[in-house]
Amino acid sequence: GNDSSGTGNAATVFNGSYGAGVAGQALTLDGSSPYAPVNAAPSLNMSQYAVSLWVNPTVDPDYWTGVFGKPGRNYNFWLGESNDAGGGFVHHRWHDGAGTNSGAPDAHNIPMGTWTHVMLMNSGTTGQTYINGNLVQQGAVQGLIPDNTQLIMGRNLDGGGDSYFRGQIDQVAIWNSQISPIELPRLASGAITPLQVTNALAASYKIVAYNASGTAAGNSTFSA
């Protein structure tokens, strides 16, 4: 799949489809087997990060579903309570000097059947979770430890063949820097897209998947 940043971190969609998204088309996953991996790459091994994406989850039989991240618990976004019609929560995990399951307190509430913007940021000393542009939770970090593993969207972020996400994902982006407090709310409101982030704090960015378009039959690409 195409990586709009030009860094070559392409995603391949297995058995997914596309539907109306926040802007254009979004990746649609039915929770049974579709997911989108990205090959391991040095440019995805980060000592700080910012992850921006839109999610529109559907109730799933599993309590935990994997949305975005790498095995080793690098910039992980697990959706907890995926089986609750009342909404789930962001389980933001990272790998640091304290272990592979460090993270911010869980961030509520991610409603079902509604588009929500989620931003994960980690400076290497503080990890933060934003929902719709608002800081909801944060936690201390003991120095991030990158793992040279594949990036996964839509299933078990520890590499297992389960915990498939059910719903839609749109405008996924990751930077190896922090997003400014000026541009973060503009991203969350849809006023700008990830490709329009120009603040120096996000000068070195990598768009992993952005604005899917077209239709999929079997394996396809998640394209700009």
Buried (B, 14 or more C-beta within 10 A) or exposed (E): BBBBBEBEBBBBBBBBBBEEBBEBBBBBBBBEBBBBBBEBBEBBBBEBBBBBBBBBBBBBEBBBBBBBBBBBBBBBBBBBBBBBEEBBBBBBBBBBEBEBEBBBBBBBBBEBEEBBBBBBBBBBEEBBBBBEBEBBBBBEBEEBBBBEBBBBBBBBBBBEEEBBBBBBBBBBBBBBBBBBEEBBBBBBEEEBBBBEBEBEBBEEBBBBBBBBBEEBEEEBBBBB
